[in-house]
Amino acid sequence: MNFKRASLLAIAASSLFAGAASAQVKVGVTVSATGPAASLGIPEKNTVSLMPKEIAGKKIEYIVLDDASDTTTAVKNTRKMISEDKVDVVVGSTVTPNSLAMVDIVAENETPMITMAASARIIEPMDAKRAWVFKTPQNDSHMATAIAEHMTNHNVKTVAFIGFADAYGDSWAQEFAKVAELRKIKVVANERFARTDTSVTGQVLKMMGSNADAVLIAGSGTPAALPAKALKERGYKGKIYQTHGVANPDFLRVCGKDCEGTFLPAGPLLVAEQLPDTNPVKKPALAYKTAYEKAFGGQVSTFGGHAWDAGLILQNAIPEALKKGQPGTKEFRKALRDAMEQTRNLPVSHGIMNMSATDHLGFDQRSRVMVEIVDGKWKLQK
């Protein structure tokens, strides 16, 4: 009797395991849909609804949470999605501080993560923890090089820097300092401001006093408009540069006429229609742009593109991972991580991805363009 009962229990347990192993793929998403980074997180959240509901015969379930642009909440969301929802992969967060804080959690639980934040520090230098982390936005180092090249071509010799008082601003300050030194550009001021600040008068006065040829504002979303507006109010006549962190319609709306003539590097998606037909990124960029604007109207955001590209990575990797494991298992998560690392020649809305064990982004120069704000619109710089 005991033997029979034990056999039945074993069969039941085996059936439960088989059911769990063949379950749908669960994708946990945390975005900054509210708070200072909302203008970035909202189009990302919208884009998740456009992602495929089935891949390689497996249903895909998206569990989407809002971290309110807060690091503590992003960490809480990540822990919940992994421990309670049993997700196979995490997508998020929107901003660098949140994403950096999530790295330890996903590595500890051996769950792959695709961040939509820009800092190269999230995936570099590669180590055991970062081996579980991938990203879709261009590295700040990649974009800093584009800015420095543009400055050199326009005879900029001195630059005043102002960036967020967090990991995003710090990373940009470090990366720009490196490329500026190589190009003999002198950084004559280095200021910070918080994403929630309402005034930067003190910082702007210091920058004005430096008599710099140009100002670089290292912020993202609508908060990055604050220094630009203050500089124009004070009558600054030099060139103003922003980072790719402002490449969305809300920034244009908030900054208005004060951002006319501003230069910034951006993903090709921002000016998809202006790209030459020979550009290999034009087709995938327009495909996302068309899908997003049909569903939500308005103008597409490059930040939504980062979410879309995360979906394309998963579409490419999940069929390969299924050959080695089933969703809901440790084997599948490891196989998914390995498959993402082997991404080759994948056209996405921001470039062509070629990842490796040491490069979990995989973009080259095709992932960036220089843009100027002209008449309240983005204009591709030839």
C-alpha positions in Angstrom: 0.0 0.0 0.0 2.8 2.4 1.0 4.7 1.5 -2.2 1.5 2.1 -4.3 1.0 5.5 -2.6 4.6 6.5 -3.1 4.3 5.6 -6.8 1.2 7.7 -7.3 2.9 10.6 -5.5 5.9 10.3 -7.8 3.7 10.3 -10.9 1.8 13.3 -9.7 5.0 15.2 -8.9 6.4 14.3 -12.4 3.2 15.6 -14.0 3.4 18.8 -12.1 7.0 19.3 -13.1 6.2 18.6 -16.7 3.4 21.1 -16.7 5.6 23.7 -15.2 8.3 23.0 -17.7 6.0 23.4 -20.7 4.4 26.6 -19.4 4.4 29.9 -21.3 7.5 32.1 -21.3 7.2 34.8 -18.6 8.8 38.2 -19.3 9.0 40.5 -16.3 9.1 44.2 -17.2 9.8 47.2 -14.8 9.6 50.6 -16.4 9.6 54.2 -15.0 6.1 55.0 -16.2 5.7 57.7 -13.5 8.2 60.0 -11.8 10.9 62.2 -13.4 11.7 59.6 -16.1 8.0 59.1 -17.1 8.5 60.6 -20.6 11.0 57.7 -21.2 9.1 55.0 -19.4 5.6 55.6 -20.9 6.6 54.8 -24.5 8.5 51.8 -23.2 5.4 50.5 -21.4 3.2 51.2 -24.5 5.7 49.3 -26.7 5.4 46.1 -24.5 1.8 45.8 -25.7 3.0 45.6 -29.3 5.4 42.7 -28.6 4.6 39.2 -29.9 2.2 37.1 -27.8 3.6 33.8 -29.1 7.2 32.8 -30.1 8.1 29.4 -31.5 4.8 27.9 -30.4 5.1 29.2 -26.8 2.7 31.8 -25.4 4.5 34.9 -24.0 3.2 36.5 -20.8 4.3 40.0 -20.0 4.2 41.1 -16.4 4.6 44.9 -16.4 5.3 47.0 -13.2 6.0 50.7 -12.7 9.0 51.5 -10.6 8.1 55.3 -10.5 11.7 56.2 -11.5 12.8 55.0 -8.0 15.7 52.7 -7.4 14.2 51.0 -4.4 11.0 50.2 -6.2 12.9 48.9 -9.2 14.7 46.5 -6.9 11.5 45.5 -5.2 9.8 44.9 -8.6 12.7 42.7 -9.8 12.7 40.6 -6.6 8.9 40.1 -6.9 8.9 39.1 -10.6 11.7 36.6 -10.0 10.5 35.0 -6.7 6.8 35.3 -7.0 6.0 35.5 -10.7 8.8 33.1 -11.7 9.8 35.1 -14.8 12.3 33.7 -17.3 13.8 37.1 -18.2 13.6 40.6 -16.8 13.4 43.7 -19.1 14.2 47.0 -17.5 14.6 49.4 -16.0 14.3 52.7 -17.8 17.1 54.6 -16.1 20.7 53.9 -15.2 20.5 54.0 -11.3 17.6 51.5 -11.3 19.3 49.2 -13.7 22.6 49.2 -11.9 20.8 48.2 -8.7 19.0 45.3 -10.4 22.2 43.6 -11.6 23.0 41.9 -8.3 19.5 40.5 -8.1 19.3 38.9 -11.5 22.8 37.5 -11.2 22.1 36.0 -7.9 19.0 34.3 -9.3 20.6 33.4 -12.7 17.9 35.2 -14.6 18.8 37.1 -17.8 18.1 40.8 -17.9 17.8 43.3 -20.8 18.1 46.9 -19.6 16.7 49.9 -21.5 19.2 52.3 -19.7 22.2 53.8 -21.4 25.2 53.7 -19.1 28.0 51.3 -20.3 28.7 50.6 -16.6 25.6 48.3 -16.5 27.4 45.8 -18.8 31.1 46.8 -18.4 33.5 45.6 -17.3 32.2 42.1 -18.0 32.2 39.9 -15.0 30.2 37.0 -13.5 27.3 39.3 -12.5 27.2 41.3 -15.7 27.3 38.1 -17.7 23.5 37.9 -17.1 22.8 41.5 -18.3 22.3 42.8 -21.8 21.2 46.3 -23.0 19.5 47.9 -26.0 20.4 51.7 -25.8 23.7 52.9 -27.2 26.5 53.2 -24.7 27.1 56.7 -23.4 30.8 56.2 -24.4 29.6 55.6 -28.0 27.5 58.8 -28.1 30.2 60.9 -26.3 32.5 60.1 -29.2 30.0 61.4 -31.7 29.6 64.6 -29.7 33.3 65.1 -29.5 33.7 64.6 -33.2 31.0 67.1 -33.9 32.6 69.6 -31.6 36.0 69.2 -33.3 34.4 69.8 -36.7 32.8 73.0 -35.4 35.9 74.4 -33.7 34.8 73.9 -30.1 37.8 74.1 -27.9 36.3 74.5 -24.4 33.2 72.9 -22.9 31.2 73.4 -19.7 29.5 70.2 -18.5 26.4 69.8 -16.4 24.9 66.4 -15.7 22.4 64.6 -13.4 23.7 64.1 -9.8 23.5 60.3 -10.2 25.1 57.4 -12.1 23.9 58.8 -15.4 25.7 62.2 -15.0 28.8 60.6 -13.5 29.2 58.1 -16.3 28.7 60.8 -18.9 31.3 63.1 -17.2 33.8 60.3 -17.2 33.2 59.1 -20.7 33.2 62.6 -22.2 36.4 63.6 -20.3 38.2 60.7 -22.0 37.2 61.6 -25.6 37.6 65.3 -25.0 41.2 64.8 -23.9 41.9 62.8 -27.0 40.5 65.6 -29.2 42.2 68.4 -27.2 38.9 69.8 -25.9 39.2 71.3 -22.5 36.4 70.8 -19.9 36.3 74.1 -18.0 33.3 73.5 -15.7 31.7 70.4 -14.2 28.3 70.8 -12.5 25.5 68.6 -11.3 21.7 68.9 -10.8 19.0 66.5 -9.5 16.3 65.1 -11.7 13.7 66.8 -9.5 15.4 70.2 -9.3 13.4 73.3 -10.2 16.3 75.7 -10.5 19.9 75.5 -11.7 20.7 79.2 -11.5 23.9 78.7 -9.5 25.3 76.1 -11.8 24.5 78.1 -14.9 26.2 81.2 -13.5 29.3 79.2 -13.0 29.2 77.8 -16.5 28.6 81.2 -18.0 31.6 82.5 -16.1 33.8 79.9 -17.7 33.2 81.4 -21.2 33.0 78.0 -22.7 32.5 77.6 -26.5 29.9 75.0 -25.8 27.8 73.4 -23.0 27.1 69.7 -22.7 23.9 68.8 -20.7 24.0 65.1 -19.6 20.4 64.5 -18.6 17.5 62.5 -19.8 13.8 63.2 -20.5 12.1 66.5 -19.7 14.3 67.3 -16.6 17.2 67.9 -19.1 15.4 71.0 -20.4 16.0 72.9 -17.2 19.6 73.8 -17.8 18.9 74.6 -21.5 16.2 77.0 -20.6 18.3 78.7 -17.9 21.2 79.1 -20.3 19.0 80.8 -22.9 17.4 83.0 -20.2 20.9 84.2 -19.2 21.8 84.9 -22.8 24.3 82.2 -23.5 25.5 82.4 -27.1 27.6 79.2 -27.5 26.6 75.8 -28.8 24.5 73.6 -26.6 24.6 69.8 -26.8 22.4 67.2 -25.2 22.7 63.5 -24.9 20.6 60.8 -26.5 18.7 60.8 -23.2 16.4 63.6 -24.5 15.4 62.1 -27.8 11.6 62.1 -27.3 8.7 64.4 -28.2 8.0 65.4 -24.6 11.5 67.0 -24.4 10.8 69.1 -27.5 7.4 70.1 -26.0 8.9 71.2 -22.6 12.0 72.8 -23.9 10.3 74.6 -26.8 12.1 77.5 -28.5 14.9 77.4 -25.9 16.2 74.3 -27.5 16.4 75.6 -31.1 19.8 74.8 -32.5 20.7 72.2 -29.9 22.8 69.3 -31.1 22.6 65.7 -29.9 23.6 62.2 -30.9 20.6 59.8 -31.3 19.6 56.4 -32.5 18.7 56.3 -36.2 15.1 55.7 -35.2 14.6 59.3 -34.3 15.0 60.4 -37.9 14.1 57.1 -39.6 12.4 58.8 -42.6 15.4 61.1 -43.2 17.9 58.2 -43.4 19.1 57.2 -46.9 17.6 54.1 -48.4 21.0 52.5 -48.3 21.1 52.6 -44.5 20.4 49.1 -43.2 18.7 50.4 -40.1 16.0 52.3 -42.0 13.7 49.4 -42.7 13.6 48.0 -39.1 13.3 51.5 -37.7 10.4 52.4 -39.9 8.7 49.1 -39.1 8.6 50.0 -35.4 7.7 53.6 -36.0 4.8 52.6 -38.2 3.5 50.0 -35.6 3.8 52.4 -32.7 2.2 55.4 -34.3 -0.7 53.3 -35.6 -1.4 52.0 -32.1 -0.8 55.2 -30.1 -0.7 58.1 -32.5 1.7 61.0 -31.9 5.4 60.8 -32.6 7.5 57.7 -31.9 10.1 57.9 -29.1 13.6 56.4 -29.3 13.0 55.1 -25.8 10.1 53.0 -26.9 12.5 51.7 -29.5 14.8 50.3 -26.8 11.9 48.2 -25.5 11.0 47.1 -29.0 14.6 46.0 -29.6 14.5 44.0 -26.4 11.5 42.2 -27.8 13.4 41.5 -31.1 16.3 40.1 -29.1 13.9 37.7 -27.3 12.2 36.7 -30.6 15.6 35.8 -31.9 16.9 34.0 -28.8 13.8 32.1 -27.5 13.6 29.5 -30.3 17.3 28.6 -29.7 16.8 28.4 -25.9 13.9 26.1 -26.3 16.2 23.5 -27.8 18.0 23.2 -24.5 15.3 23.8 -21.9 11.7 24.6 -21.2 10.3 27.8 -19.7 10.1 28.0 -15.9 13.4 26.0 -15.5 17.0 27.0 -14.7 18.1 25.3 -17.9 15.9 27.5 -20.0 17.1 30.7 -18.3 20.7 29.7 -18.9 20.0 28.7 -22.5 18.2 32.0 -23.1 21.2 34.0 -21.7 23.6 32.0 -24.0 21.3 32.5 -27.0 21.2 36.3 -26.4 25.0 36.4 -26.1 25.2 34.7 -29.5 23.0 37.4 -31.3 24.5 38.0 -34.7 23.6 40.5 -37.5 20.2 41.2 -35.9 18.5 44.4 -37.4 16.7 46.4 -34.7 15.3 49.9 -34.6 18.5 51.4 -33.4 21.2 49.5 -35.3 22.6 46.1 -36.2 23.4 43.9 -33.2 26.4 41.6 -33.0 26.9 40.4 -29.4 29.7 38.4 -27.9 30.9 37.1 -24.5 32.5 40.5 -23.9 30.0 42.8 -25.6 26.4 42.6 -24.4 25.2 45.4 -26.6 26.8 44.7 -30.0 26.3 48.1 -31.7 28.7 49.8 -34.2 28.7 53.2 -35.8 25.4 52.4 -37.6 23.6 52.8 -34.3 24.1 56.6 -34.1 23.5 59.8 -36.0 23.9 63.5 -35.1 20.7 65.5 -35.0 19.9 69.2 -34.6 16.7 70.7 -33.3 15.3 73.0 -36.0 11.9 74.6 -35.9 10.9 72.3 -33.1 11.8 69.2 -35.0 14.6 66.7 -35.3 16.9 67.3 -38.3 19.5 64.7 -39.4 23.0 66.2 -39.7 24.6 65.0 -42.9 
